[in-house]
Amino acid sequence: MKITYYVASSLDGFIAKEGGDVSWLDELGVSMSDTGYEGFYSTVDALVMGRKTYEFVVNYGQWPYGDKPVWVCSSRKILPMEGCNLQEGSTPEDVYKTATEMNIKHLWCVGGGELASSFMEAKLLTNIYLSLMPVLLGSGIKLFGNLPSDVMLNKVREKSYASGMVQLEYAIK
């Protein structure tokens, strides 16, 4: 199974400001068509996210991911949002096992950095698809949490845009 951490980051390695604020993404003026989101999303069979990301989406007001299966990794009980196809499983290993049983071929690790790190530590994350944005935030939520060791990557592709955004795709060795 392919498990991809598809994420946007500031040049200094933050995916959100303190408190989860991602409004800086809108301020950059990067065209959605440049992000490749629709093409990427069309390859995804299911999603996994952390509790804070899930709560951010819930507070957004409407479930944006259709009926694709979704796991939320959390030690707390998660209540399903209307339209969310919430699955059982709270750890990367639980998610992987259930997704494999469901014949999921491509799982999107939506966020955040701590969740991506936990999938990496479990040796389950296979790809990183990073939109590197032309901004320095100075602080905030890190792209990755702490990892116990170095992780070697193979570059799959890179593409630069006039907006200053650079997209990088890596396979994890």
Phi and psi restraints in degrees (value plus and minus 20) as a CYANA .aco file:
   2 LYS   PHI    -108.7   -68.7
   2 LYS   PSI     106.9   146.9
   3 ILE   PHI    -143.0  -103.0
   3 ILE   PSI      94.5   134.5
   4 THR   PHI    -133.8   -93.8
   4 THR   PSI     110.1   150.1
   5 TYR   PHI    -111.1   -71.1
   5 TYR   PSI      80.2   120.2
   6 TYR   PHI    -121.4   -81.4
   6 TYR   PSI      96.8   136.8
   7 VAL   PHI    -175.5  -135.5
   7 VAL   PSI     134.0   174.0
   8 ALA   PHI    -125.0   -85.0
   8 ALA   PSI     122.8   162.8
   9 SER   PHI    -160.9  -120.9
   9 SER   PSI     129.5   169.5
  10 SER   PHI     -90.4   -50.4
  10 SER   PSI     144.5   184.5
  11 LEU   PHI     -81.4   -41.4
  11 LEU   PSI     -47.9    -7.9
  12 ASP   PHI    -113.8   -73.8
  12 ASP   PSI      -4.3    35.7
  13 GLY   PHI      67.3   107.3
  13 GLY   PSI       9.6    49.6
  14 PHE   PHI    -137.1   -97.1
  14 PHE   PSI     118.2   158.2
  15 ILE   PHI    -117.0   -77.0
  15 ILE   PSI     -34.2     5.8
  16 ALA   PHI    -180.3  -140.3
  16 ALA   PSI     139.4   179.4
  17 LYS   PHI     -96.1   -56.1
  17 LYS   PSI     154.5   194.5
  18 GLU   PHI     -73.7   -33.7
  18 GLU   PSI     119.7   159.7
  19 GLY   PHI      60.9   100.9
  19 GLY   PSI     -16.8    23.2
  20 GLY   PHI      69.1   109.1
  20 GLY   PSI     -11.5    28.5
  21 ASP   PHI     -86.6   -46.6
  21 ASP   PSI     101.5   141.5
  22 VAL   PHI    -136.8   -96.8
  22 VAL   PSI      -1.8    38.2
  23 SER   PHI     -82.6   -42.6
  23 SER   PSI     -42.6    -2.6
  24 TRP   PHI     -78.7   -38.7
  24 TRP   PSI     -47.3    -7.3
  25 LEU   PHI     -83.9   -43.9
  25 LEU   PSI     -61.5   -21.5
  26 ASP   PHI     -86.6   -46.6
  26 ASP   PSI     -54.0   -14.0
  27 GLU   PHI     -89.9   -49.9
  27 GLU   PSI     -37.1     2.9
  28 LEU   PHI     -97.0   -57.0
  28 LEU   PSI     -42.3    -2.3
  29 GLY   PHI      52.0    92.0
  29 GLY   PSI       5.3    45.3
  30 VAL   PHI     -99.7   -59.7
  30 VAL   PSI     108.4   148.4
  31 SER   PHI     -87.0   -47.0
  31 SER   PSI     114.7   154.7
  32 MET   PHI     -78.9   -38.9
  32 MET   PSI     -52.4   -12.4
  33 SER   PHI     -86.4   -46.4
  33 SER   PSI     -47.3    -7.3
  34 ASP   PHI     -93.2   -53.2
  34 ASP   PSI     -44.6    -4.6
  35 THR   PHI     -93.8   -53.8
  35 THR   PSI     -40.3    -0.3
  36 GLY   PHI      53.1    93.1
  36 GLY   PSI      -7.2    32.8
  37 TYR   PHI     -77.9   -37.9
  37 TYR   PSI     -69.4   -29.4
  38 GLU   PHI     -80.9   -40.9
  38 GLU   PSI     -63.2   -23.2
  39 GLY   PHI     -82.7   -42.7
  39 GLY   PSI     -64.0   -24.0
  40 PHE   PHI     -82.5   -42.5
  40 PHE   PSI     -69.9   -29.9
  41 TYR   PHI     -80.2   -40.2
  41 TYR   PSI     -52.3   -12.3
  42 SER   PHI     -86.9   -46.9
  42 SER   PSI     -37.5     2.5
  43 THR   PHI    -112.0   -72.0
  43 THR   PSI     -27.8    12.2
  44 VAL   PHI    -110.9   -70.9
  44 VAL   PSI     112.3   152.3
  45 ASP   PHI    -114.2   -74.2
  45 ASP   PSI     -47.3    -7.3
  46 ALA   PHI    -179.3  -139.3
  46 ALA   PSI     147.3   187.3
  47 LEU   PHI    -150.3  -110.3
  47 LEU   PSI     132.6   172.6
  48 VAL   PHI    -154.8  -114.8
  48 VAL   PSI     118.7   158.7
  49 MET   PHI    -165.7  -125.7
  49 MET   PSI     142.2   182.2
  50 GLY   PHI    -101.8   -61.8
  50 GLY   PSI     147.7   187.7
  51 ARG   PHI     -81.1   -41.1
  51 ARG   PSI     -62.2   -22.2
  52 LYS   PHI     -85.7   -45.7
  52 LYS   PSI     -58.9   -18.9
  53 THR   PHI     -84.8   -44.8
  53 THR   PSI     -63.8   -23.8
  54 TYR   PHI     -79.7   -39.7
  54 TYR   PSI     -66.2   -26.2
  55 GLU   PHI     -83.7   -43.7
  55 GLU   PSI     -56.2   -16.2
  56 PHE   PHI     -80.2   -40.2
  56 PHE   PSI     -65.9   -25.9
  57 VAL   PHI     -84.4   -44.4
  57 VAL   PSI     -63.3   -23.3
  58 VAL   PHI     -79.4   -39.4
  58 VAL   PSI     -63.2   -23.2
  59 ASN   PHI     -90.3   -50.3
  59 ASN   PSI     -39.5     0.5
  60 TYR   PHI     -83.8   -43.8
  60 TYR   PSI     -52.2   -12.2
  61 GLY   PHI      93.3   133.3
  61 GLY   PSI     -46.7    -6.7
  62 GLN   PHI    -163.7  -123.7
  62 GLN   PSI     116.7   156.7
  63 TRP   PHI     -90.3   -50.3
  63 TRP   PSI      98.8   138.8
  64 PRO   PHI    -114.4   -74.4
  64 PRO   PSI     -19.6    20.4
  65 TYR   PHI    -128.4   -88.4
  65 TYR   PSI      -3.4    36.6
  66 GLY   PHI      42.4    82.4
  66 GLY   PSI    -169.5  -129.5
  67 ASP   PHI    -121.0   -81.0
  67 ASP   PSI      -2.9    37.1
  68 LYS   PHI     -84.6   -44.6
  68 LYS   PSI     121.5   161.5
  69 PRO   PHI     -77.8   -37.8
  69 PRO   PSI     122.5   162.5
  70 VAL   PHI    -155.2  -115.2
  70 VAL   PSI     112.4   152.4
  71 TRP   PHI    -132.0   -92.0
  71 TRP   PSI     123.5   163.5
  72 VAL   PHI    -140.7  -100.7
  72 VAL   PSI      96.1   136.1
  73 CYS   PHI    -103.5   -63.5
  73 CYS   PSI      93.0   133.0
  74 SER   PHI    -182.9  -142.9
  74 SER   PSI     130.9   170.9
  75 SER   PHI    -105.2   -65.2
  75 SER   PSI     -29.5    10.5
  76 ARG   PHI    -114.9   -74.9
  76 ARG   PSI     136.5   176.5
  77 LYS   PHI     -90.5   -50.5
  77 LYS   PSI     114.3   154.3
  78 ILE   PHI    -128.9   -88.9
  78 ILE   PSI     107.7   147.7
  79 LEU   PHI    -112.8   -72.8
  79 LEU   PSI     112.2   152.2
  80 PRO   PHI     -89.5   -49.5
  80 PRO   PSI     119.2   159.2
  81 MET   PHI    -105.0   -65.0
  81 MET   PSI     129.7   169.7
  82 GLU   PHI     -76.2   -36.2
  82 GLU   PSI     108.7   148.7
  83 GLY   PHI      72.4   112.4
  83 GLY   PSI     -32.9     7.1
  84 CYS   PHI    -107.2   -67.2
  84 CYS   PSI     106.9   146.9
  85 ASN   PHI    -109.3   -69.3
  85 ASN   PSI      48.5    88.5
  86 LEU   PHI     -90.6   -50.6
  86 LEU   PSI     112.2   152.2
  87 GLN   PHI    -129.7   -89.7
  87 GLN   PSI     140.5   180.5
  88 GLU   PHI    -100.2   -60.2
  88 GLU   PSI     123.6   163.6
  89 GLY   PHI     115.7   155.7
  89 GLY   PSI     105.6   145.6
  90 SER   PHI    -142.1  -102.1
  90 SER   PSI     -21.7    18.3
  91 THR   PHI    -143.8  -103.8
  91 THR   PSI     138.6   178.6
  92 PRO   PHI     -74.4   -34.4
  92 PRO   PSI     -60.3   -20.3
  93 GLU   PHI     -85.4   -45.4
  93 GLU   PSI     -62.1   -22.1
  94 ASP   PHI     -80.4   -40.4
  94 ASP   PSI     -66.1   -26.1
  95 VAL   PHI     -81.8   -41.8
  95 VAL   PSI     -67.7   -27.7
  96 TYR   PHI     -78.9   -38.9
  96 TYR   PSI     -66.3   -26.3
  97 LYS   PHI     -80.6   -40.6
  97 LYS   PSI     -70.3   -30.3
  98 THR   PHI     -86.9   -46.9
  98 THR   PSI     -62.1   -22.1
  99 ALA   PHI     -83.1   -43.1
  99 ALA   PSI     -58.5   -18.5
 100 THR   PHI     -83.5   -43.5
 100 THR   PSI     -64.5   -24.5
 101 GLU   PHI     -81.8   -41.8
 101 GLU   PSI     -49.6    -9.6
 102 MET   PHI    -106.3   -66.3
 102 MET   PSI     -17.7    22.3
 103 ASN   PHI      43.7    83.7
 103 ASN   PSI      14.1    54.1
 104 ILE   PHI     -90.9   -50.9
 104 ILE   PSI     111.7   151.7
 105 LYS   PHI    -119.3   -79.3
 105 LYS   PSI     -51.7   -11.7
 106 HIS   PHI    -160.1  -120.1
 106 HIS   PSI      97.7   137.7
 107 LEU   PHI    -130.8   -90.8
 107 LEU   PSI     108.3   148.3
 108 TRP   PHI    -115.4   -75.4
 108 TRP   PSI      99.0   139.0
 109 CYS   PHI    -104.3   -64.3
 109 CYS   PSI      77.8   117.8
 110 VAL   PHI     -90.9   -50.9
 110 VAL   PSI     -58.2   -18.2
 111 GLY   PHI     135.4   175.4
 111 GLY   PSI     149.5   189.5
 112 GLY   PHI    -123.5   -83.5
 112 GLY   PSI    -172.5  -132.5
 113 GLY   PHI     -82.9   -42.9
 113 GLY   PSI     -57.5   -17.5
 114 GLU   PHI     -86.2   -46.2
 114 GLU   PSI     -61.0   -21.0
 115 LEU   PHI     -84.6   -44.6
 115 LEU   PSI     -65.8   -25.8
 116 ALA   PHI     -78.8   -38.8
 116 ALA   PSI     -60.1   -20.1
 117 SER   PHI     -84.6   -44.6
 117 SER   PSI     -58.9   -18.9
 118 SER   PHI     -87.7   -47.7
 118 SER   PSI     -55.9   -15.9
 119 PHE   PHI     -88.2   -48.2
 119 PHE   PSI     -56.2   -16.2
 120 MET   PHI     -87.8   -47.8
 120 MET   PSI     -64.1   -24.1
 121 GLU   PHI     -81.0   -41.0
 121 GLU   PSI     -54.6   -14.6
 122 ALA   PHI    -100.2   -60.2
 122 ALA   PSI     -18.9    21.1
 123 LYS   PHI      39.5    79.5
 123 LYS   PSI      19.0    59.0
 124 LEU   PHI    -129.8   -89.8
 124 LEU   PSI     -45.5    -5.5
 125 LEU   PHI     -91.9   -51.9
 125 LEU   PSI     110.6   150.6
 126 THR   PHI    -130.0   -90.0
 126 THR   PSI     -47.5    -7.5
 127 ASN   PHI    -162.9  -122.9
 127 ASN   PSI     132.2   172.2
 128 ILE   PHI    -145.5  -105.5
 128 ILE   PSI     106.4   146.4
 129 TYR   PHI    -139.7   -99.7
 129 TYR   PSI      83.0   123.0
 130 LEU   PHI    -132.0   -92.0
 130 LEU   PSI     104.3   144.3
 131 SER   PHI    -117.1   -77.1
 131 SER   PSI      85.9   125.9
 132 LEU   PHI    -108.5   -68.5
 132 LEU   PSI      96.1   136.1
 133 MET   PHI    -116.4   -76.4
 133 MET   PSI     126.0   166.0
 134 PRO   PHI    -100.1   -60.1
 134 PRO   PSI      47.7    87.7
 135 VAL   PHI    -174.6  -134.6
 135 VAL   PSI     128.7   168.7
 136 LEU   PHI    -132.2   -92.2
 136 LEU   PSI     102.0   142.0
 137 LEU   PHI    -114.2   -74.2
 137 LEU   PSI     -46.3    -6.3
 138 GLY   PHI      65.6   105.6
 138 GLY   PSI     -53.1   -13.1
 139 SER   PHI    -184.3  -144.3
 139 SER   PSI     150.2   190.2
 140 GLY   PHI     120.7   160.7
 140 GLY   PSI    -172.1  -132.1
 141 ILE   PHI    -108.9   -68.9
 141 ILE   PSI     103.4   143.4
 142 LYS   PHI     -92.0   -52.0
 142 LYS   PSI     131.2   171.2
 143 LEU   PHI     -76.0   -36.0
 143 LEU   PSI     -60.6   -20.6
 144 PHE   PHI    -154.8  -114.8
 144 PHE   PSI     132.0   172.0
 145 GLY   PHI    -100.4   -60.4
 145 GLY   PSI    -191.5  -151.5
 146 ASN   PHI     -90.9   -50.9
 146 ASN   PSI     116.9   156.9
 147 LEU   PHI    -134.0   -94.0
 147 LEU   PSI     124.4   164.4
 148 PRO   PHI     -93.7   -53.7
 148 PRO   PSI     -35.5     4.5
 149 SER   PHI    -176.1  -136.1
 149 SER   PSI     149.5   189.5
 150 ASP   PHI     -84.4   -44.4
 150 ASP   PSI     129.8   169.8
 151 VAL   PHI    -143.7  -103.7
 151 VAL   PSI     100.2   140.2
 152 MET   PHI    -109.2   -69.2
 152 MET   PSI     121.9   161.9
 153 LEU   PHI    -146.7  -106.7
 153 LEU   PSI     131.0   171.0
 154 ASN   PHI    -132.8   -92.8
 154 ASN   PSI     105.2   145.2
 155 LYS   PHI     -91.2   -51.2
 155 LYS   PSI     108.5   148.5
 156 VAL   PHI    -114.4   -74.4
 156 VAL   PSI     -65.5   -25.5
 157 ARG   PHI    -182.3  -142.3
 157 ARG   PSI     142.7   182.7
 158 GLU   PHI    -168.3  -128.3
 158 GLU   PSI     127.0   167.0
 159 LYS   PHI    -168.0  -128.0
 159 LYS   PSI     113.4   153.4
 160 SER   PHI    -125.2   -85.2
 160 SER   PSI     129.4   169.4
 161 TYR   PHI    -144.5  -104.5
 161 TYR   PSI     135.9   175.9
 162 ALA   PHI     -78.8   -38.8
 162 ALA   PSI     -47.8    -7.8
 163 SER   PHI     -87.2   -47.2
 163 SER   PSI     -35.5     4.5
 164 GLY   PHI      81.5   121.5
 164 GLY   PSI     -30.3     9.7
 165 MET   PHI     -91.9   -51.9
 165 MET   PSI     122.1   162.1
 166 VAL   PHI    -145.0  -105.0
 166 VAL   PSI     108.0   148.0
 167 GLN   PHI    -123.2   -83.2
 167 GLN   PSI     112.7   152.7
 168 LEU   PHI    -146.7  -106.7
 168 LEU   PSI     113.7   153.7
 169 GLU   PHI    -141.8  -101.8
 169 GLU   PSI     110.7   150.7
 170 TYR   PHI    -146.2  -106.2
 170 TYR   PSI     125.3   165.3
 171 ALA   PHI    -121.3   -81.3
 171 ALA   PSI     119.9   159.9
 172 ILE   PHI    -104.6   -64.6
 172 ILE   PSI     108.5   148.5
